[in-house]
């Protein structure tokens, strides 16, 4: 029989091989876990699985996932985003590159309310891409801004990535939410600066909105519409995140408030119907079921890999790296970035992160800061081909004439900006740590 280390290596190779041929993630991780764990230990190792699965399904913290998903899907299905986007477009459209800036600001607000990449990218793609192209925007820049804006929901709280990392890294959800505010706004700020500089240097790529189009809506009407469509979601976000970060409510309790608040906003705007409620419930159930199934099957993989001394193998690998703890961190970042080309953030979070985490924790790395580095890095997994989901979402709703090459070309500068933001957070940890420390987490 091969040694445990050889089995652990074959286990990883088999897992990524199954992913590459299109087998669903949950099936892949469960299959390799059962097969290689069975080869190494027979059935004895898996006597622990019932207790592990029971611990997952009874975890109180997981109630926040369907509630936050419900909040996001409700606001998306109510189509409040359409009106919000129109208002932001008029507010920012008079500046060169202003529509691009409006798209990024829309992504910030949508990220804080929905946190669903597909919803944001599809909404932006349907409503803004044809208009931007008609106004003379470069197709690649427009596509890149839309895709990058959609990914902001994965770092700006309440983010599902942060909820999962809180379990993996055994940290408070509220602490990670507070820590993510700085890096999330930093990333959005880097995007905005890039678009404004590009609009100033090459105005032909991103011209301003024509004056006659801006004059179609008066300032008074624009102000009223802003209060109707922008202020309620903003107040909801402040109430939900403020209650968590301020320690007034636990994440699950705040998520309940967010779910109820999103339904009330939709009701007040006269957009709540049984059809909307049915669609929201169905989509929430689907998203939650997929995430929980992957979470449960990851326990099988983790149990087998740990039993095969896989963690010792990873530790030995880090010992060959020169340069100390910083080299170890950047090696982990490189692995996560490369994996982002091929697999989604959920798999990376539950497979790659636990492999490296014990080594870095043993060296005294701040877990909150490390979680923010991981989260910023994971943004690229939505934008990097061949499996960047934001690219597929946009291509599915893009007008004729926008090719996949245009989309790929457009996201390249935004991936580079994500790398710049990652370096900034690495060099200046206080960007992530100041708010948790300020509120005493």
C-alpha positions as CSV (number, residue, x, y, z in Angstrom):
1,X,0.0,0.0,0.0
2,X,1.4,3.5,-0.8
3,X,2.4,5.7,2.1
4,X,0.0,8.1,3.7
5,X,1.9,11.1,2.1
6,X,1.6,9.6,-1.4
7,X,-2.1,9.0,-0.9
8,X,-2.6,12.6,0.3
9,X,-0.9,13.9,-2.9
10,X,-2.9,11.5,-5.1
11,X,-6.0,12.7,-3.3
12,X,-5.4,16.3,-4.3
13,X,-4.5,15.4,-7.9
14,X,-7.7,13.3,-8.1
15,X,-9.8,16.1,-6.7
16,X,-8.6,18.7,-9.2
17,X,-8.8,16.2,-12.0
18,X,-12.5,15.6,-11.3
19,X,-13.1,19.3,-11.3
20,X,-11.4,19.7,-14.6
21,X,-13.7,17.2,-16.3
22,X,-16.8,18.9,-15.0
23,X,-17.9,16.8,-12.0
24,X,-19.7,19.0,-9.4
25,X,-17.6,20.2,-6.5
26,X,-19.5,18.5,-3.7
27,X,-19.4,15.2,-5.4
28,X,-15.7,15.5,-6.2
29,X,-14.6,16.3,-2.6
30,X,-16.8,13.6,-1.1
31,X,-15.7,11.0,-3.6
32,X,-11.9,11.5,-3.2
33,X,-12.4,11.7,0.6
34,X,-14.2,8.4,0.8
35,X,-12.0,6.6,-1.7
36,X,-8.6,7.7,-0.4
37,X,-9.7,7.6,3.2
38,X,-11.0,4.1,2.6
39,X,-7.7,3.0,1.0
40,X,-5.7,4.4,3.9
41,X,-7.9,3.4,6.9
42,X,-10.7,1.2,5.7
43,X,-14.0,2.2,7.4
44,X,-12.6,3.2,10.8
45,X,-11.8,6.8,9.9
46,X,-15.3,7.5,8.8
47,X,-16.9,6.6,12.2
48,X,-16.3,10.3,13.0
49,X,-18.3,11.6,10.0
50,X,-21.8,11.5,11.6
51,X,-20.6,13.7,14.5
52,X,-18.8,16.1,12.0
53,X,-22.0,16.4,9.9
54,X,-24.2,16.9,12.9
55,X,-21.9,19.7,14.1
56,X,-22.3,21.4,10.7
57,X,-26.1,21.2,10.3
58,X,-26.7,22.3,13.9
59,X,-24.4,25.3,13.7
60,X,-26.3,28.4,14.8
61,X,-24.1,30.7,12.7
62,X,-25.2,29.1,9.4
63,X,-28.7,30.5,9.8
64,X,-27.2,33.8,8.7
65,X,-26.5,32.4,5.2
66,X,-30.1,31.9,4.0
67,X,-31.2,35.1,5.7
68,X,-28.6,37.3,4.0
69,X,-29.2,35.5,0.7
70,X,-33.0,36.2,1.1
71,X,-32.2,39.9,1.7
72,X,-30.1,40.1,-1.4
73,X,-32.4,38.2,-3.7
74,X,-35.5,40.1,-2.5
75,X,-33.8,43.4,-3.4
76,X,-32.7,42.0,-6.7
77,X,-36.0,40.5,-7.7
78,X,-37.9,43.7,-6.7
79,X,-35.9,45.5,-9.5
80,X,-35.1,48.4,-7.2
81,X,-31.6,48.1,-8.7
82,X,-32.9,49.4,-12.0
83,X,-34.1,52.7,-10.6
84,X,-31.0,53.0,-8.4
85,X,-28.7,52.6,-11.4
86,X,-30.5,55.2,-13.4
87,X,-30.2,57.8,-10.6
88,X,-26.5,57.1,-10.2
89,X,-25.9,57.3,-13.9
90,X,-27.4,60.8,-14.0
91,X,-25.5,61.9,-10.9
92,X,-22.1,60.9,-12.2
93,X,-22.6,61.1,-16.0
94,X,-21.4,64.7,-16.4
95,X,-17.8,63.7,-15.7
96,X,-15.5,61.9,-18.2
97,X,-15.6,58.3,-17.0
98,X,-18.4,59.3,-14.7
99,X,-20.8,56.5,-15.9
100,X,-18.0,54.1,-15.1
101,X,-17.6,55.6,-11.6
102,X,-21.4,55.4,-11.2
103,X,-21.2,51.6,-12.0
104,X,-18.5,51.1,-9.3
105,X,-20.6,53.0,-6.7
106,X,-23.6,51.0,-7.7
107,X,-21.5,47.8,-7.1
108,X,-20.6,49.0,-3.7
109,X,-24.2,49.6,-2.7
110,X,-25.4,46.4,-4.4
111,X,-22.6,44.5,-2.7
112,X,-23.7,45.8,0.7
113,X,-27.3,44.8,0.1
114,X,-27.3,41.8,-2.2
115,X,-23.8,40.4,-2.2
116,X,-24.7,38.3,-5.2
117,X,-22.2,38.6,-8.1
118,X,-24.5,37.2,-10.7
119,X,-27.4,39.6,-9.9
120,X,-25.1,42.7,-10.0
121,X,-23.3,41.8,-13.2
122,X,-26.5,40.8,-15.0
123,X,-28.3,43.9,-13.9
124,X,-25.5,46.1,-15.0
125,X,-25.0,44.2,-18.3
126,X,-28.7,44.5,-19.3
127,X,-29.2,48.1,-18.2
128,X,-25.9,49.9,-18.8
129,X,-23.7,48.1,-21.4
130,X,-25.9,48.9,-24.5
131,X,-26.2,52.5,-23.3
132,X,-22.4,52.9,-22.6
133,X,-21.6,51.5,-26.0
134,X,-24.1,53.9,-27.6
135,X,-22.5,56.8,-25.8
136,X,-19.1,56.0,-27.2
137,X,-17.5,54.0,-24.3
138,X,-14.8,51.6,-25.2
139,X,-16.4,48.1,-25.1
140,X,-13.6,46.5,-23.1
141,X,-13.5,49.2,-20.5
142,X,-17.2,49.1,-20.1
143,X,-17.2,45.3,-19.7
144,X,-14.3,45.4,-17.3
145,X,-16.0,48.0,-15.0
146,X,-19.2,46.0,-15.0
147,X,-17.5,42.7,-14.1
148,X,-15.3,44.3,-11.4
149,X,-18.3,46.2,-9.9
150,X,-20.1,42.9,-9.5
151,X,-17.3,41.3,-7.6
152,X,-17.3,44.0,-4.9
153,X,-20.2,42.1,-3.2
154,X,-17.8,39.4,-2.2
155,X,-15.7,41.6,0.1
156,X,-18.1,44.4,1.2
157,X,-20.1,43.0,4.1
158,X,-22.4,41.2,4.6
159,X,-20.4,38.9,2.4
160,X,-20.9,35.1,2.2
161,X,-17.1,34.7,1.9
162,X,-16.6,36.3,5.3
163,X,-19.3,34.1,6.9
164,X,-17.5,31.0,5.6
165,X,-14.0,32.2,6.6
166,X,-15.3,33.0,10.1
167,X,-16.0,29.3,10.5
168,X,-12.8,28.1,8.8
169,X,-10.6,30.5,10.8
170,X,-12.6,30.3,14.0
171,X,-13.1,34.1,14.1
172,X,-16.2,36.3,14.9
173,X,-18.3,37.1,11.9
174,X,-18.7,40.7,13.3
175,X,-14.9,41.1,13.5
176,X,-14.4,40.0,9.9
177,X,-17.3,42.3,8.7
178,X,-15.6,45.2,10.5
179,X,-12.2,44.4,9.1
180,X,-13.6,44.1,5.5
181,X,-14.9,47.7,5.4
182,X,-11.4,49.2,4.8
183,X,-10.2,46.8,2.1
184,X,-13.6,46.8,0.4
185,X,-13.7,50.6,0.1
186,X,-10.0,50.6,-0.8
187,X,-10.6,48.3,-3.8
188,X,-13.6,50.4,-4.9
189,X,-11.5,53.5,-4.6
190,X,-8.7,52.1,-6.7
191,X,-11.2,51.3,-9.4
192,X,-12.7,54.8,-9.3
193,X,-9.2,56.5,-9.4
194,X,-8.3,54.3,-12.4
195,X,-11.5,55.2,-14.3
196,X,-11.2,58.9,-13.6
197,X,-7.5,59.0,-14.7
198,X,-8.3,57.1,-17.8
199,X,-11.2,59.4,-18.6
200,X,-9.0,62.4,-18.1
201,X,-6.1,61.0,-20.2
202,X,-8.2,59.4,-22.9
203,X,-11.6,61.1,-23.0
204,X,-12.5,59.4,-26.3
205,X,-12.6,56.0,-24.4
206,X,-15.1,57.2,-21.8
207,X,-16.9,60.4,-22.8
208,X,-19.3,62.3,-20.5
209,X,-23.0,61.9,-20.7
210,X,-24.5,64.5,-23.3
211,X,-25.8,67.6,-21.7
212,X,-29.2,67.3,-23.3
213,X,-29.6,63.8,-21.8
214,X,-28.8,65.1,-18.3
215,X,-31.2,68.0,-18.8
216,X,-34.1,65.5,-19.3
217,X,-34.2,65.0,-15.5
218,X,-34.4,68.1,-13.3
219,X,-32.3,68.4,-10.1
220,X,-35.4,68.3,-8.0
221,X,-36.7,65.2,-9.6
222,X,-33.3,63.5,-9.4
223,X,-33.1,64.4,-5.7
224,X,-36.6,62.9,-5.0
225,X,-35.8,59.8,-6.9
226,X,-32.5,59.4,-5.0
227,X,-34.4,59.5,-1.7
228,X,-36.9,57.0,-2.9
229,X,-34.6,54.4,-4.4
230,X,-31.1,54.9,-2.7
231,X,-31.8,56.0,0.8
232,X,-33.9,53.0,1.9
233,X,-31.3,50.3,0.9
234,X,-28.5,52.5,2.5
235,X,-30.4,52.7,5.7
236,X,-31.0,49.0,5.7
237,X,-27.3,48.3,5.2
238,X,-26.4,50.7,8.0
239,X,-28.9,49.1,10.3
240,X,-27.7,45.6,9.6
241,X,-24.0,46.1,9.5
242,X,-24.1,48.7,12.3
243,X,-25.9,46.4,14.6
244,X,-23.3,43.6,14.0
245,X,-20.2,45.7,14.1
246,X,-21.5,47.7,17.1
247,X,-22.2,44.6,19.0
248,X,-25.9,45.3,19.3
249,X,-27.0,42.1,17.5
250,X,-25.4,38.8,16.5
251,X,-25.0,38.2,12.8
252,X,-28.0,35.9,12.7
253,X,-30.2,38.3,14.4
254,X,-29.1,41.2,12.1
255,X,-29.7,38.9,9.1
256,X,-33.3,38.4,10.3
257,X,-33.6,42.2,10.4
258,X,-32.1,42.5,7.0
259,X,-34.5,39.9,5.5
260,X,-37.5,41.6,7.0
261,X,-36.3,45.0,6.0
262,X,-35.8,44.0,2.4
263,X,-39.3,42.7,2.3
264,X,-40.7,45.9,3.8
265,X,-38.8,48.0,1.3
266,X,-40.1,46.0,-1.6
267,X,-43.7,46.2,-0.1
268,X,-43.5,50.0,0.4
269,X,-42.3,50.4,-3.2
270,X,-45.4,48.3,-4.3
271,X,-43.3,45.6,-5.9
272,X,-44.0,42.8,-3.5
273,X,-46.2,40.0,-4.9
274,X,-46.7,36.3,-4.5
275,X,-44.7,35.7,-7.7
276,X,-41.8,37.7,-6.3
277,X,-42.0,36.0,-2.9
278,X,-42.1,32.6,-4.6
279,X,-39.1,33.4,-6.8
280,X,-37.1,34.7,-3.9
281,X,-37.8,31.7,-1.7
282,X,-36.9,29.3,-4.5
283,X,-33.6,31.1,-5.3
284,X,-32.7,31.4,-1.6
285,X,-33.3,27.7,-1.1
286,X,-31.2,26.8,-4.1
287,X,-28.2,28.9,-3.2
288,X,-28.3,27.9,0.5
289,X,-28.7,24.2,-0.3
290,X,-25.6,24.2,-2.7
291,X,-23.5,26.0,-0.1
292,X,-24.5,23.7,2.8
293,X,-24.0,20.6,0.7
294,X,-20.5,21.6,-0.2
295,X,-19.8,22.5,3.4
296,X,-20.9,19.1,4.6
297,X,-19.0,17.2,1.9
298,X,-15.9,19.2,2.7
299,X,-15.9,17.5,6.2
300,X,-15.3,14.2,4.5
301,X,-12.4,15.6,2.5
302,X,-10.9,17.3,5.5
303,X,-11.2,14.2,7.7
304,X,-9.5,12.0,5.1
305,X,-6.8,14.4,4.2
306,X,-5.9,15.1,7.9
307,X,-5.9,11.4,8.6
308,X,-3.5,10.8,5.7
309,X,-1.1,13.3,7.3
310,X,-1.7,15.9,4.5
311,X,-1.2,18.7,6.9
312,X,2.3,17.5,7.8
313,X,3.0,17.3,4.0
314,X,2.0,21.0,3.6
315,X,4.2,22.0,6.6
316,X,7.2,20.3,5.1
317,X,6.5,22.1,1.8
318,X,6.6,25.5,3.5
319,X,9.9,24.6,5.2
320,X,11.6,24.7,1.7
321,X,10.5,28.3,1.1
322,X,13.2,31.0,1.8
323,X,12.3,34.3,3.4
324,X,10.3,33.4,6.4
325,X,6.6,34.1,7.1
326,X,6.2,36.8,4.4
327,X,7.3,34.3,1.7
328,X,4.8,31.8,3.2
329,X,2.0,34.3,3.0
330,X,2.8,35.2,-0.6
331,X,3.1,31.6,-1.6
332,X,-0.4,31.0,-0.2
333,X,-1.7,34.1,-2.1
334,X,-0.1,32.8,-5.3
335,X,-1.7,29.4,-4.9
336,X,-5.1,30.9,-4.3
337,X,-4.8,33.2,-7.3
338,X,-3.8,30.3,-9.6
339,X,-6.7,28.2,-8.2
340,X,-9.0,31.1,-9.0
341,X,-8.5,30.4,-12.7
342,X,-10.1,26.9,-12.4
343,X,-12.4,26.7,-9.3
344,X,-14.8,28.9,-7.4
345,X,-14.3,30.7,-4.1
346,X,-16.3,28.2,-2.1
347,X,-13.9,25.4,-3.1
348,X,-10.8,27.5,-2.5
349,X,-12.1,28.5,0.9
350,X,-12.8,25.0,2.1
351,X,-10.0,23.2,0.4
352,X,-7.0,25.4,-0.1
353,X,-7.3,27.7,3.0
354,X,-7.4,25.0,5.6
355,X,-4.3,23.4,4.0
356,X,-2.1,26.4,4.7
357,X,-3.8,28.0,7.7
358,X,-2.2,25.9,10.5
359,X,1.3,26.7,9.2
360,X,0.7,30.4,9.2
361,X,-1.2,30.5,12.5
362,X,1.8,28.6,14.1
363,X,4.0,31.5,12.9
364,X,1.9,34.1,14.7
365,X,0.2,35.7,11.6
366,X,-2.8,37.8,12.6
367,X,-5.9,35.8,11.5
368,X,-8.0,38.8,10.8
369,X,-5.4,40.4,8.5
370,X,-4.8,37.1,6.8
371,X,-8.6,36.7,6.2
372,X,-8.7,40.1,4.5
373,X,-5.7,39.2,2.3
374,X,-7.5,36.0,1.3
375,X,-10.8,37.8,0.6
376,X,-9.1,40.5,-1.5
377,X,-7.3,37.8,-3.4
378,X,-10.5,35.8,-4.0
379,X,-12.0,38.7,-6.0
380,X,-9.8,37.7,-8.9
381,X,-11.4,34.2,-9.1
382,X,-14.5,35.9,-10.6
383,X,-12.6,37.7,-13.3
384,X,-9.9,35.3,-14.4
385,X,-10.6,33.1,-17.4
386,X,-11.4,30.4,-18.3
387,X,-13.9,29.9,-15.3
388,X,-14.4,33.5,-14.1
389,X,-18.2,33.5,-13.5
390,X,-18.6,37.3,-13.8
391,X,-17.3,36.9,-17.4
392,X,-19.9,34.3,-18.2
393,X,-22.7,36.2,-16.6
394,X,-21.9,39.3,-18.7
395,X,-21.4,37.4,-21.9
396,X,-24.9,35.9,-21.4
397,X,-26.6,39.3,-21.5
398,X,-24.2,41.3,-23.6
399,X,-25.6,42.9,-26.8
400,X,-24.5,41.6,-30.2
401,X,-21.0,42.9,-31.1
402,X,-19.5,42.4,-27.7
403,X,-17.3,39.4,-27.9
404,X,-15.8,37.2,-25.1
405,X,-12.4,38.7,-26.2
406,X,-13.7,42.2,-25.4
407,X,-14.7,41.0,-21.9
408,X,-11.4,39.2,-21.3
409,X,-9.4,42.2,-22.4
410,X,-11.5,44.5,-20.2
411,X,-11.0,42.7,-17.0
412,X,-7.2,42.5,-17.2
413,X,-6.6,46.0,-15.7
414,X,-9.1,45.3,-12.9
415,X,-7.3,42.1,-12.0
416,X,-4.1,44.1,-11.9
417,X,-5.8,46.6,-9.6
418,X,-6.9,43.8,-7.3
419,X,-3.3,42.8,-7.1
420,X,-2.3,46.4,-6.2
421,X,-5.0,46.5,-3.5
422,X,-3.7,43.1,-2.1
423,X,-0.2,44.6,-1.9
424,X,-1.5,47.7,-0.2
425,X,-3.4,45.7,2.4
426,X,-0.3,43.5,3.0
427,X,2.0,46.5,3.5
428,X,-0.5,48.4,5.6
429,X,-2.4,45.9,7.8
430,X,-4.1,48.7,9.7
431,X,-6.4,49.2,6.7
432,X,-8.1,46.0,7.8
433,X,-7.4,46.1,11.5
434,X,-8.2,49.7,12.6
435,X,-12.0,49.3,12.7
436,X,-12.1,46.1,14.7
437,X,-9.6,47.6,17.2
438,X,-11.5,50.9,17.3
439,X,-14.8,49.2,18.3
440,X,-13.0,46.8,20.7
441,X,-13.5,43.5,18.9
